Amino acid sequence: MRVRLREFAHSQFVFLAHVVSLILPGRQLPLFDADQLIPSDVSHWDTDELTILIEEGRRQSDRQHTDLQALRGRAQWLFTVAVTALAALCTGLVSTKPNGLPAVLWVAGVIALVYGIGGAASVMVARADLRSIHTAVLSSQRQPVNLALAQAYARMMSEGENTFATRLTVFRQSVVWCLCGGYGGLLAALMGT
């Protein structure tokens, strides 16, 4: 039970750090350690095996970039829908001027929606730590270049996997916060009528 509470607290901290990064940019954002694999030594591999590793590294790198772009697109959709819901919720709050529990639910719904919108915005704009091979650096490697390139791909993929896993978790939490805010506002509206 304690482990789950610690994981929940850590995930909420990561989410808050991403939301705060919208106001205070430039800080290194925390990541989940989703990919904890350590690359093995490939120095004894032959050229064909190194070529396979390089091809797989390129595919994995391309997939990471594609997945992140798709996630940013979903975050844009969530952001747009949630801002519309927030406008409707605020309009309802101002026009009905509820008292008591409906007012508390309405305000809590607005706060939850704003928090969820912040998470969606951070997925869209926060700097992603996805590495790629810099050809100028590669050109300065000693031969065999395939060995240096294969080792580089083996080392750099974990950071991209962790970045994507973190952004996916932030997106999921944004959805939950937006749903909680929307349902809180809906319940307040039903109680206030």
SULQUI-V323439 format. One record per residue. N is the residue number from 1. RES is the residue in one small letter. PSI is psi in whole degrees, -180 to 180 (* if undefined). Layout:
N;RES;PSI
N;RES;PSI
This chain:
1;m;-40
2;r;-37
3;v;-42
4;r;-39
5;l;-40
6;r;-42
7;e;-42
8;f;-46
9;a;-40
10;h;-41
11;s;-35
12;q;-36
13;f;-44
14;v;-43
15;f;-49
16;l;-41
17;a;-38
18;h;-40
19;v;-44
20;v;-29
21;s;-19
22;l;-34
23;i;-38
24;l;77
25;p;168
26;g;-10
27;r;151
28;q;123
29;l;141
30;p;149
31;l;154
32;f;146
33;d;68
34;a;-37
35;d;103
36;q;17
37;l;141
38;i;128
39;p;147
40;s;168
41;d;124
42;v;13
43;s;-21
44;h;2
45;w;152
46;d;175
47;t;-41
48;d;-41
49;e;-41
50;l;-38
51;t;-41
52;i;-44
53;l;-41
54;i;-44
55;e;-43
56;e;-39
57;g;-42
58;r;-43
59;r;-43
60;q;-41
61;s;-45
62;d;-41
63;r;-40
64;q;-45
65;h;-43
66;t;-45
67;d;-41
68;l;-41
69;q;-42
70;a;-40
71;l;-40
72;r;-36
73;g;-42
74;r;-36
75;a;-37
76;q;-42
77;w;-48
78;l;-43
79;f;-47
80;t;-47
81;v;-42
82;a;-36
83;v;-39
84;t;-45
85;a;-38
86;l;-42
87;a;-43
88;a;-41
89;l;-44
90;c;-39
91;t;-44
92;g;-39
93;l;-44
94;v;-40
95;s;-33
96;t;-23
97;k;64
98;p;161
99;n;161
100;g;-140
101;l;-42
102;p;-37
103;a;-41
104;v;-44
105;l;-40
106;w;-48
107;v;-41
108;a;-39
109;g;-42
110;v;-45
111;i;-45
112;a;-41
113;l;-43
114;v;-42
115;y;-44
116;g;-39
117;i;-39
118;g;-40
119;g;-43
120;a;-41
121;a;-38
122;s;-34
123;v;-37
124;m;-38
125;v;-15
126;a;145
127;r;131
128;a;136
129;d;77
130;l;121
131;r;158
132;s;167
133;i;124
134;h;119
135;t;-31
136;a;-40
137;v;-43
138;l;-37
139;s;-19
140;s;1
141;q;148
142;r;158
143;q;147
144;p;128
145;v;-36
146;n;-38
147;l;-46
148;a;-41
149;l;-44
150;a;-42
151;q;-39
152;a;-46
153;y;-42
154;a;-36
155;r;-36
156;m;-12
157;m;-31
158;s;-41
159;e;-41
160;g;-41
161;e;-42
162;n;-38
163;t;-47
164;f;-43
165;a;-40
166;t;-47
167;r;-36
168;l;-41
169;t;-42
170;v;-41
171;f;-46
172;r;-43
173;q;-34
174;s;-43
175;v;-45
176;v;-46
177;w;-41
178;c;-41
179;l;-44
180;c;-43
181;g;-44
182;g;-44
183;y;-37
184;g;-42
185;g;-39
186;l;-44
187;l;-39
188;a;-40
189;a;-41
190;l;-36
191;m;-30
192;g;-14
193;t;*
